[in-house]
Amino acid sequence: MTEINPKRTGQNQRRKVSILGATGSVGCNTIDLIQANQDLYDVVVISANSNVALLAEQARALNADIAVIADESRYDDLKAALVGTKTEAAAGGTALNEAAALPTDWVMAAIVGAAGLAPTLAAVRNSAMVALANKECLVCAGELMLNEVTASGSRLLPVDSEHNAIFQVFDFEQPDKVEKIILTASGGPFLDSDLASMAKATPAQAVAHPNWDMGAKISVDSATMMNKGLELIEAFHLFPVSIEQLEVLIHPQSVVHSLVAYRDGSVLAQMGAPDMRIPIAYTLAWPDRMQTMSPRLDLARIGSLTFRQPDNKQFPALALAREALRAGGAAPTVLNAANEVAVAAFLAEEIGFLRIAAVVAEVLNRYCPPAPQTLDDVFAIDREARNQASTVITPAKP
């Protein structure tokens, strides 16, 4: 198993950085931090899927070298919005991959979904540090991605609050002393709901996360707890532990972001306010720490922290992800692709909330391809799994 390299090296006085997925929640929080520390960072690339107006605004504010819009049809709009600036406009998948491959000191990889695979891989091959906020890179192509990290000498820094927490308290010098890793989950908006209520849940209810401000897809994943299942798979690739050493606890307050238990009985936890700027800042300044505008943790005000075991009947997606991790090979790729299609169908009000996990389970039962050997294999498996999911959601008429 390959794992992230935690060895610290000195921070440059000024870093060249790129932000892939700049207009999303993680990207916007990253930009907030950079704007508060503009004397430390030069922005080379920023990218977005289709939000031209915000991307152009960000490019102007950051004086970025290149702005890339993934939707090729928006190229003229982006070019027009950047008139009078030094920022070069580019569009399309090829342009995005080429921009991601430009050598930098640090890259935020925050493109949501399988669309982030190729540009993140390009960044890994050419940048000193890659802050990984894209779950799918390790879920769909974990071994391939980490082999590239080893070959390039790049350093992977986890941005997800859970993995960032583990990174901060994991003893990489003595991994054999670790007994288990415990990922915490808020439980999402339906933690105390029964199945009958969850069956009637609307997209608006599902995206109303009680603690975190996230995009619609990730919020739904939190509501089903698929996000925690995907994070289990990520943790397996990021840290030198076995599947049996990975656990999940529901912690509604989202104050303890994850824990590492050691064989001497010690349990180390990283704590903080539920604000993504904290883990982003940790990676942005690593190996140093930077000042943030995040709220400070006030344990006296919070009063108590609670924990409980997850209910697999209420949240079957968590068990599906663990089963896919045990199966290995292409199963995690199939899991992720089917989930993306099912979540999109739920957000479009084509299926009910509880059908999301059911669709994923059906696709995993139907489709068992060989393990991917290349990124092209990953994309092929992803495409077919999406086709299978669409067929499950909308069966072909006889």
C-alpha positions as CSV (number, residue, x, y, z in Angstrom):
1,M,0.0,0.0,0.0
2,T,1.3,3.5,-0.9
3,E,0.5,6.3,1.5
4,I,0.9,10.1,1.7
5,N,4.3,11.3,2.6
6,P,4.1,13.5,5.7
7,K,7.7,14.6,6.0
8,R,8.0,18.3,6.4
9,T,10.1,20.7,4.3
10,G,10.4,24.4,4.6
11,Q,7.8,26.7,3.1
12,N,8.8,29.0,0.3
13,Q,8.4,32.7,1.1
14,R,6.0,33.0,-1.8
15,R,4.1,30.1,-3.4
16,K,2.8,29.7,-6.9
17,V,-0.7,28.1,-6.6
18,S,-3.5,26.8,-8.7
19,I,-7.2,26.3,-7.7
20,L,-9.1,23.7,-9.7
21,G,-12.8,24.1,-8.9
22,A,-12.5,27.7,-7.8
23,T,-16.2,28.6,-7.8
24,G,-17.3,25.7,-5.5
25,S,-17.4,25.9,-1.8
26,V,-13.9,24.6,-1.2
27,G,-12.5,26.8,-4.0
28,C,-14.2,30.0,-2.6
29,N,-12.9,29.3,0.9
30,T,-9.4,28.7,-0.5
31,I,-9.6,32.1,-2.3
32,D,-10.8,33.8,0.9
33,L,-7.6,32.6,2.6
34,I,-5.3,33.6,-0.3
35,Q,-6.9,37.0,-0.4
36,A,-6.2,37.5,3.3
37,N,-2.5,36.5,2.6
38,Q,-1.8,37.9,-0.8
39,D,1.8,38.6,0.0
40,L,2.4,34.8,0.2
41,Y,0.7,33.5,-3.0
42,D,0.8,34.0,-6.8
43,V,-2.2,32.4,-8.5
44,V,-1.3,30.6,-11.7
45,V,-4.6,28.8,-12.7
46,I,-8.2,29.0,-11.6
47,S,-10.9,26.8,-13.1
48,A,-14.6,26.3,-13.0
49,N,-17.2,24.1,-14.7
50,S,-19.6,26.8,-16.1
51,N,-19.9,29.8,-13.7
52,V,-18.2,32.4,-16.0
53,A,-19.3,35.4,-13.9
54,L,-17.8,34.2,-10.7
55,L,-14.7,32.8,-12.3
56,A,-14.0,36.1,-14.1
57,E,-14.5,38.0,-10.8
58,Q,-12.1,35.7,-9.0
59,A,-9.5,36.0,-11.8
60,R,-9.6,39.8,-11.5
61,A,-9.3,39.7,-7.7
62,L,-6.4,37.3,-7.8
63,N,-4.7,38.6,-10.9
64,A,-4.5,35.0,-12.1
65,D,-2.5,34.0,-15.1
66,I,-5.0,31.6,-16.6
67,A,-8.8,31.1,-16.1
68,V,-10.3,27.9,-17.5
69,I,-13.9,27.1,-18.0
70,A,-14.6,23.4,-18.5
71,D,-17.8,24.1,-20.6
72,E,-16.3,25.0,-24.0
73,S,-19.5,26.7,-25.1
74,R,-18.8,29.5,-22.5
75,Y,-15.3,30.4,-23.9
76,D,-16.5,33.6,-25.6
77,D,-18.3,34.7,-22.5
78,L,-15.2,34.1,-20.4
79,K,-12.9,35.9,-22.8
80,A,-15.2,38.9,-23.0
81,A,-15.4,39.0,-19.1
82,L,-11.6,39.1,-18.9
83,V,-11.0,41.9,-21.3
84,G,-8.7,44.4,-19.8
85,T,-7.0,41.9,-17.5
86,K,-3.7,40.0,-17.9
87,T,-5.6,36.7,-17.4
88,E,-5.7,34.3,-20.4
89,A,-9.0,32.6,-21.0
90,A,-9.2,28.9,-21.9
91,A,-12.0,26.4,-22.2
92,G,-12.6,22.6,-22.5
93,G,-11.3,19.5,-21.0
94,T,-8.0,19.5,-22.8
95,A,-7.3,23.1,-21.8
96,L,-8.2,22.2,-18.2
97,N,-5.7,19.3,-18.1
98,E,-3.0,21.4,-19.7
99,A,-3.5,24.2,-17.2
100,A,-3.5,21.7,-14.3
101,A,-0.2,20.3,-15.5
102,L,1.6,23.7,-15.2
103,P,4.3,23.4,-12.6
104,T,3.3,25.0,-9.3
105,D,4.2,24.8,-5.6
106,W,0.6,23.9,-4.5
107,V,-2.6,22.9,-6.2
108,M,-6.1,22.8,-4.7
109,A,-7.8,19.8,-6.4
110,A,-11.5,20.6,-5.7
111,I,-13.3,19.6,-8.9
112,V,-16.3,17.5,-7.7
113,G,-16.9,14.1,-9.1
114,A,-15.1,11.9,-11.7
115,A,-14.5,15.0,-13.7
116,G,-11.7,15.8,-11.3
117,L,-9.7,12.7,-12.0
118,A,-7.6,13.7,-15.1
119,P,-6.8,17.3,-14.0
120,T,-5.8,16.1,-10.5
121,L,-3.6,13.4,-12.0
122,A,-2.0,16.1,-14.2
123,A,-1.4,18.3,-11.1
124,V,0.2,15.4,-9.2
125,R,2.7,14.8,-11.9
126,N,3.8,18.4,-12.1
127,S,3.3,20.2,-8.7
128,A,5.1,20.0,-5.4
129,M,2.0,19.7,-3.3
130,V,-1.6,18.7,-4.1
131,A,-4.3,19.5,-1.6
132,L,-6.9,16.9,-2.3
133,A,-10.6,17.8,-1.9
134,N,-11.9,15.4,-4.5
135,K,-13.0,12.1,-3.0
136,E,-13.3,10.4,-6.4
137,C,-9.6,10.5,-7.2
138,L,-8.8,7.9,-4.5
139,V,-12.2,6.2,-4.5
140,C,-12.1,5.5,-8.3
141,A,-8.4,5.4,-8.9
142,G,-6.6,5.1,-5.6
143,E,-3.7,2.8,-6.6
144,L,-3.2,4.6,-9.9
145,M,-3.2,8.0,-8.2
146,L,-0.8,7.1,-5.4
147,N,1.6,5.4,-7.7
148,E,1.8,8.7,-9.6
149,V,2.4,10.5,-6.3
150,T,5.3,8.2,-5.6
151,A,6.7,8.4,-9.1
152,S,6.5,12.2,-9.2
153,G,7.7,12.9,-5.7
154,S,4.6,15.1,-5.2
155,R,3.1,15.4,-1.7
156,L,-0.6,14.7,-1.2
157,L,-2.3,16.8,1.5
158,P,-5.9,15.7,2.5
159,V,-8.4,18.6,2.6
160,D,-11.5,16.7,3.8
161,S,-11.9,17.7,7.4
162,E,-11.8,14.0,8.5
163,H,-8.7,13.0,6.7
164,N,-7.0,16.3,7.5
165,A,-7.7,15.6,11.2
166,I,-6.2,12.1,10.9
167,F,-3.2,13.5,9.1
168,Q,-2.6,15.9,12.0
169,V,-2.6,13.2,14.7
170,F,-1.3,10.1,12.9
171,D,2.1,8.9,13.9
172,F,3.7,8.2,10.5
173,E,7.0,7.2,12.2
174,Q,5.2,4.4,14.1
175,P,2.2,3.3,12.1
176,D,2.3,-0.2,13.7
177,K,1.4,1.5,17.0
178,V,-2.0,2.6,15.6
179,E,-4.9,0.4,16.7
180,K,-7.6,2.1,14.6
181,I,-8.8,5.2,12.8
182,I,-12.2,6.6,13.7
183,L,-13.9,8.8,11.2
184,T,-16.7,11.0,12.6
185,A,-19.9,11.8,10.8
186,S,-22.5,14.4,11.6
187,G,-25.3,12.2,10.6
188,G,-26.7,14.8,8.3
189,P,-30.2,16.3,8.3
190,F,-32.0,13.0,8.7
191,L,-30.1,11.6,11.7
192,D,-33.2,11.4,13.9
193,S,-35.7,10.7,11.1
194,D,-37.4,7.3,10.6
195,L,-37.4,5.5,7.3
196,A,-41.0,6.6,6.4
197,S,-40.0,10.3,6.8
198,M,-36.8,9.8,4.8
199,A,-38.7,8.1,2.0
200,K,-40.6,11.4,1.6
201,A,-37.6,13.7,1.9
202,T,-37.3,16.5,-0.7
203,P,-34.0,17.7,-2.3
204,A,-34.3,20.9,-0.3
205,Q,-34.5,19.0,3.0
206,A,-31.6,16.7,2.0
207,V,-29.2,19.6,1.1
208,A,-30.0,21.5,4.4
209,H,-27.0,20.2,6.3
210,P,-27.1,21.2,10.0
211,N,-23.4,22.0,10.3
212,W,-21.5,22.4,7.0
213,D,-22.0,24.7,4.0
214,M,-21.5,22.4,1.0
215,G,-22.7,21.9,-2.6
216,A,-25.9,20.0,-3.4
217,K,-24.2,16.7,-4.4
218,I,-22.0,16.5,-1.4
219,S,-24.8,17.5,0.9
220,V,-27.0,14.7,-0.4
221,D,-24.0,12.3,0.1
222,S,-23.9,13.5,3.7
223,A,-27.6,12.9,4.1
224,T,-27.3,9.3,2.9
225,M,-23.9,8.9,4.6
226,M,-22.4,7.8,1.3
227,N,-19.9,10.6,1.9
228,K,-18.6,8.7,4.9
229,G,-18.4,5.5,3.0
230,L,-16.3,7.2,0.3
231,E,-14.1,8.7,3.1
232,L,-13.6,5.1,4.4
233,I,-12.2,4.2,1.0
234,E,-10.1,7.3,0.9
235,A,-8.7,6.7,4.4
236,F,-7.7,3.1,3.4
237,H,-5.5,4.6,0.6
238,L,-4.2,7.6,2.5
239,F,-3.1,5.9,5.7
240,P,-1.2,2.6,6.3
241,V,-4.1,0.7,8.0
242,S,-6.2,-2.3,7.2
243,I,-10.0,-2.2,6.4
244,E,-10.6,-3.7,9.9
245,Q,-8.8,-0.7,11.5
246,L,-11.3,1.8,10.0
247,E,-14.4,2.7,12.0
248,V,-17.2,5.4,11.8
249,L,-18.9,7.1,14.7
250,I,-21.8,9.6,14.4
251,H,-20.9,12.9,16.2
252,P,-23.7,15.4,15.6
253,Q,-21.8,18.5,16.8
254,S,-19.0,18.1,14.1
255,V,-16.4,19.3,16.6
256,V,-14.2,16.2,16.8
257,H,-13.3,15.7,13.1
258,S,-11.6,12.3,13.5
259,L,-9.7,10.2,16.0
260,V,-6.7,7.9,16.0
261,A,-6.5,5.2,18.6
262,Y,-3.2,3.8,19.6
263,R,-2.4,0.4,21.1
264,D,-1.4,1.8,24.5
265,G,-5.0,3.0,25.0
266,S,-4.4,6.7,23.9
267,V,-6.9,8.3,21.6
268,L,-5.8,11.5,19.8
269,A,-8.5,13.7,18.3
270,Q,-8.3,16.8,16.2
271,M,-11.0,19.3,17.1
272,G,-12.2,22.6,15.6
273,A,-15.2,24.6,14.5
274,P,-17.1,23.1,11.5
275,D,-15.4,25.5,9.1
276,M,-13.7,24.2,5.9
277,R,-11.2,27.1,6.0
278,I,-9.4,25.3,8.9
279,P,-8.3,22.2,7.0
280,I,-7.8,24.2,3.8
281,A,-5.5,26.6,5.7
282,Y,-3.6,23.7,7.1
283,T,-2.7,22.4,3.6
284,L,-2.2,25.9,2.1
285,A,0.4,26.8,4.7
286,W,1.8,23.4,5.3
287,P,4.2,22.7,7.0
288,D,3.5,25.9,8.8
289,R,0.2,27.2,10.2
290,M,-1.5,30.3,9.1
291,Q,-3.9,32.8,10.7
292,T,-7.5,32.2,9.7
293,M,-10.7,34.1,10.2
294,S,-12.5,30.9,11.3
295,P,-14.5,31.0,14.5
296,R,-12.7,29.7,17.6
297,L,-13.9,26.6,19.3
298,D,-15.6,27.3,22.6
299,L,-16.1,24.0,24.4
300,A,-17.7,25.6,27.4
301,R,-20.4,27.1,25.2
302,I,-21.0,23.8,23.4
303,G,-21.2,22.1,26.8
304,S,-21.2,18.4,25.6
305,L,-20.1,16.2,22.8
306,T,-22.1,13.1,21.9
307,F,-21.3,10.0,19.8
308,R,-23.3,7.0,18.6
309,Q,-22.9,4.1,16.3
310,P,-24.3,4.5,12.7
311,D,-27.5,2.5,11.9
312,N,-26.9,0.5,8.6
313,K,-30.6,0.1,8.1
314,Q,-31.1,3.8,8.2
315,F,-28.0,4.5,6.2
316,P,-27.3,1.5,3.9
317,A,-24.9,3.5,1.8
318,L,-22.3,3.2,4.4
319,A,-22.4,-0.6,4.4
320,L,-22.4,-0.6,0.6
321,A,-19.1,1.5,0.5
322,R,-17.5,-0.9,3.0
323,E,-18.5,-3.9,0.9
324,A,-17.1,-2.2,-2.2
325,L,-13.8,-1.5,-0.4
326,R,-13.6,-5.2,0.7
327,A,-14.3,-6.3,-2.9
328,G,-11.6,-4.0,-4.2
329,G,-10.8,-3.9,-7.9
330,A,-13.4,-1.9,-9.9
331,A,-16.1,-2.0,-7.2
332,P,-15.4,1.4,-5.7
333,T,-15.4,3.0,-9.1
334,V,-18.8,1.4,-9.8
335,L,-20.1,2.5,-6.4
336,N,-19.1,6.1,-7.0
337,A,-20.4,6.3,-10.6
338,A,-23.8,4.8,-9.7
339,N,-24.1,7.1,-6.7
340,E,-23.4,10.2,-8.8
341,V,-26.2,9.2,-11.2
342,A,-28.6,8.3,-8.4
343,V,-28.0,11.6,-6.5
344,A,-28.5,13.6,-9.7
345,A,-31.8,11.8,-10.3
346,F,-32.9,12.5,-6.7
347,L,-32.0,16.2,-7.1
348,A,-34.0,16.2,-10.3
349,E,-36.9,14.7,-8.4
350,E,-36.9,11.6,-10.5
351,I,-36.4,9.1,-7.6
352,G,-37.0,9.2,-3.9
353,F,-34.3,9.7,-1.3
354,L,-34.2,6.0,-0.2
355,R,-33.9,4.9,-3.8
356,I,-30.4,6.4,-4.0
357,A,-28.7,3.6,-2.1
358,A,-31.0,1.0,-3.7
359,V,-29.9,2.1,-7.2
360,V,-26.2,1.8,-6.1
361,A,-26.7,-1.7,-4.6
362,E,-28.4,-2.9,-7.8
363,V,-25.6,-1.6,-10.1
364,L,-23.0,-3.2,-7.8
365,N,-24.8,-6.5,-8.2
366,R,-25.2,-6.2,-11.9
367,Y,-21.8,-4.9,-13.0
368,C,-18.5,-6.5,-11.9
369,P,-15.8,-5.6,-14.4
370,P,-12.1,-6.4,-14.0
371,A,-9.9,-4.1,-11.9
372,P,-8.8,-1.0,-13.9
373,Q,-5.1,-0.9,-14.9
374,T,-5.1,2.6,-16.5
375,L,-7.0,5.9,-16.1
376,D,-8.7,5.0,-19.4
377,D,-10.0,1.8,-17.8
378,V,-11.3,3.9,-14.9
379,F,-13.2,6.1,-17.3
380,A,-14.6,3.2,-19.2
381,I,-15.9,1.5,-16.0
382,D,-17.3,4.8,-14.8
383,R,-19.2,5.3,-18.1
384,E,-20.7,1.8,-18.1
385,A,-21.6,2.0,-14.4
386,R,-23.4,5.3,-15.2
387,N,-25.3,3.6,-18.0
388,Q,-26.3,0.7,-15.7
389,A,-27.5,3.2,-13.1
390,S,-29.6,5.1,-15.7
391,T,-31.1,1.8,-16.8
392,V,-32.0,0.9,-13.2
393,I,-33.6,4.3,-12.7
394,T,-35.4,4.4,-16.0
395,P,-35.8,0.8,-17.3
396,A,-36.0,0.4,-21.1
397,K,-39.5,0.0,-22.4
398,P,-40.3,-3.5,-23.9
